[in-house]
Amino acid sequence: MARVMLATKNDEMRSYLARSLKRAGHCVTRVADYDAALTILEETEYDLLLTTIDTENADELAFARTAQQIDPEMRVMFITGFSAVAIKRPDEDRTMDGLFGEPVHLRQLPNEVGRLIAA
């Protein structure tokens, strides 16, 4: 079981993914506001930050960078409209984990979260 922070402004996606991840046995904290998420991250450790990324808006990238500064051990996975990407921590020299091809069905995500945490 992983402790997952699910931070996305998309209410429907946040609700769907939280249910799916909880059914897969993960402990999920759902957050819609990135500033609130950073405050929570300062107080609680998570195994994974799962967030969306919009190429027209850099908020998610800045948020993820700040989150990793708060907890460098936490893994980060982005969900885009076409794929999901897990970025490696700066101290890792492995290739990037969790790169999914297009299109990705969100039903695959709980399994991939488990796989990423186990890596």
C-alpha positions as a LaTeX table, in Angstrom:
\begin{tabular}{lrrr}
\hline
Residue & $x$ (\AA) & $y$ (\AA) & $z$ (\AA) \\
\hline
Met1 & 0.00 & 0.00 & 0.00 \\
Ala2 & 1.30 & 3.40 & $-0.96$ \\
Arg3 & 0.45 & 6.80 & 0.46 \\
Val4 & $-0.60$ & 8.82 & $-2.57$ \\
Met5 & $-1.31$ & 12.51 & $-2.84$ \\
Leu6 & $-3.66$ & 13.04 & $-5.75$ \\
Ala7 & $-3.48$ & 16.71 & $-6.70$ \\
Thr8 & $-5.48$ & 17.87 & $-9.67$ \\
Lys9 & $-7.91$ & 20.66 & $-10.34$ \\
Asn10 & $-10.13$ & 18.32 & $-12.38$ \\
Asp11 & $-12.89$ & 17.26 & $-9.98$ \\
Glu12 & $-14.09$ & 14.29 & $-12.03$ \\
Met13 & $-10.62$ & 12.87 & $-12.57$ \\
Arg14 & $-9.71$ & 13.37 & $-8.91$ \\
Ser15 & $-12.83$ & 11.52 & $-7.79$ \\
Tyr16 & $-12.43$ & 8.65 & $-10.27$ \\
Leu17 & $-8.72$ & 8.13 & $-9.59$ \\
Ala18 & $-9.15$ & 8.31 & $-5.83$ \\
Arg19 & $-11.78$ & 5.57 & $-5.93$ \\
Ser20 & $-9.62$ & 3.41 & $-8.22$ \\
Leu21 & $-6.49$ & 3.85 & $-6.13$ \\
Lys22 & $-8.34$ & 3.15 & $-2.88$ \\
Arg23 & $-9.82$ & $-0.04$ & $-4.37$ \\
Ala24 & $-6.26$ & $-1.08$ & $-5.25$ \\
Gly25 & $-5.31$ & $-0.66$ & $-1.57$ \\
His26 & $-3.58$ & 2.71 & $-1.61$ \\
Cys27 & $-4.13$ & 5.44 & 0.95 \\
Val28 & $-5.17$ & 8.54 & $-1.02$ \\
Thr29 & $-5.32$ & 12.21 & $-0.10$ \\
Arg30 & $-7.26$ & 14.23 & $-2.66$ \\
Val31 & $-6.39$ & 17.91 & $-3.12$ \\
Ala32 & $-7.68$ & 20.42 & $-5.67$ \\
Asp33 & $-5.55$ & 23.39 & $-4.62$ \\
Tyr34 & $-1.79$ & 23.24 & $-5.14$ \\
Asp35 & $-0.98$ & 25.64 & $-2.31$ \\
Ala36 & $-2.99$ & 23.51 & 0.11 \\
Ala37 & $-1.23$ & 20.41 & $-1.23$ \\
Leu38 & 2.19 & 21.91 & $-0.50$ \\
Thr39 & 1.11 & 22.71 & 3.06 \\
Ile40 & $-0.02$ & 19.10 & 3.53 \\
Leu41 & 3.26 & 17.81 & 2.06 \\
Glu42 & 5.20 & 19.81 & 4.63 \\
Glu43 & 3.35 & 17.96 & 7.40 \\
Thr44 & 2.87 & 14.45 & 5.98 \\
Glu45 & 5.09 & 12.08 & 3.99 \\
Tyr46 & 3.79 & 10.50 & 0.80 \\
Asp47 & 5.22 & 7.79 & $-1.43$ \\
Leu48 & 3.82 & 9.35 & $-4.59$ \\
Leu49 & 2.50 & 12.63 & $-5.88$ \\
Leu50 & 0.06 & 12.00 & $-8.73$ \\
Thr51 & $-0.92$ & 15.11 & $-10.64$ \\
Thr52 & $-2.11$ & 16.18 & $-14.04$ \\
Ile53 & $-0.09$ & 18.31 & $-16.38$ \\
Asp54 & $-1.39$ & 20.76 & $-18.94$ \\
Thr55 & 1.11 & 21.84 & $-21.57$ \\
Glu56 & $-0.59$ & 25.25 & $-21.81$ \\
Asn57 & $-0.13$ & 25.90 & $-18.09$ \\
Ala58 & 3.12 & 25.53 & $-16.15$ \\
Asp59 & 1.47 & 25.50 & $-12.70$ \\
Glu60 & 1.71 & 21.75 & $-12.37$ \\
Leu61 & 5.43 & 21.64 & $-13.19$ \\
Ala62 & 6.24 & 24.37 & $-10.66$ \\
Phe63 & 4.05 & 22.61 & $-8.11$ \\
Ala64 & 5.80 & 19.26 & $-8.68$ \\
Arg65 & 9.26 & 20.83 & $-8.42$ \\
Thr66 & 8.35 & 22.49 & $-5.13$ \\
Ala67 & 6.82 & 19.26 & $-3.84$ \\
Gln68 & 10.04 & 17.37 & $-4.59$ \\
Gln69 & 12.04 & 20.05 & $-2.79$ \\
Ile70 & 9.86 & 19.45 & 0.25 \\
Asp71 & 10.26 & 15.66 & 0.00 \\
Pro72 & 13.06 & 14.55 & $-2.34$ \\
Glu73 & 12.25 & 10.86 & $-1.69$ \\
Met74 & 8.69 & 11.16 & $-2.95$ \\
Arg75 & 8.07 & 9.93 & $-6.48$ \\
Val76 & 6.09 & 12.07 & $-8.92$ \\
Met77 & 3.81 & 10.85 & $-11.68$ \\
Phe78 & 2.14 & 13.18 & $-14.19$ \\
Ile79 & $-1.02$ & 12.38 & $-16.11$ \\
Thr80 & $-1.42$ & 14.15 & $-19.43$ \\
Gly81 & $-4.27$ & 14.00 & $-21.88$ \\
Phe82 & $-2.41$ & 11.30 & $-23.79$ \\
Ser83 & $-0.12$ & 9.47 & $-21.40$ \\
Ala84 & 1.20 & 9.23 & $-17.87$ \\
Val85 & 4.83 & 9.86 & $-17.00$ \\
Ala86 & 6.67 & 9.18 & $-13.76$ \\
Ile87 & 9.78 & 11.29 & $-13.37$ \\
Lys88 & 12.89 & 10.03 & $-11.67$ \\
Arg89 & 14.39 & 11.67 & $-8.63$ \\
Pro90 & 17.51 & 13.75 & $-9.27$ \\
Asp91 & 19.73 & 11.21 & $-7.45$ \\
Glu92 & 18.59 & 8.29 & $-9.61$ \\
Asp93 & 20.57 & 7.27 & $-12.65$ \\
Arg94 & 18.01 & 4.76 & $-13.92$ \\
Thr95 & 15.93 & 5.42 & $-16.97$ \\
Met96 & 12.55 & 6.98 & $-16.39$ \\
Asp97 & 10.01 & 4.64 & $-14.78$ \\
Gly98 & 6.36 & 4.59 & $-15.67$ \\
Leu99 & 6.24 & 5.93 & $-19.20$ \\
Phe100 & 2.97 & 4.78 & $-20.69$ \\
Gly101 & 2.17 & 4.81 & $-24.36$ \\
Glu102 & $-0.71$ & 6.68 & $-25.93$ \\
Pro103 & $-3.56$ & 6.43 & $-25.23$ \\
Val104 & $-3.57$ & 5.39 & $-21.60$ \\
His105 & $-6.72$ & 4.13 & $-19.99$ \\
Leu106 & $-7.09$ & 5.40 & $-16.46$ \\
Arg107 & $-8.01$ & 1.88 & $-15.31$ \\
Gln108 & $-4.33$ & 0.96 & $-15.75$ \\
Leu109 & $-3.14$ & 3.65 & $-13.37$ \\
Pro110 & $-3.59$ & 1.88 & $-9.99$ \\
Asn111 & $-1.46$ & $-1.04$ & $-11.19$ \\
Glu112 & 1.21 & 1.29 & $-12.55$ \\
Val113 & 1.25 & 3.25 & $-9.29$ \\
Gly114 & 1.91 & 0.00 & $-7.42$ \\
Arg115 & 4.63 & $-0.94$ & $-9.87$ \\
Leu116 & 6.32 & 2.45 & $-9.56$ \\
Ile117 & 6.27 & 2.37 & $-5.77$ \\
Ala118 & 7.76 & $-1.14$ & $-5.77$ \\
Ala119 & 10.61 & $-0.07$ & $-8.09$ \\
\hline
\end{tabular}
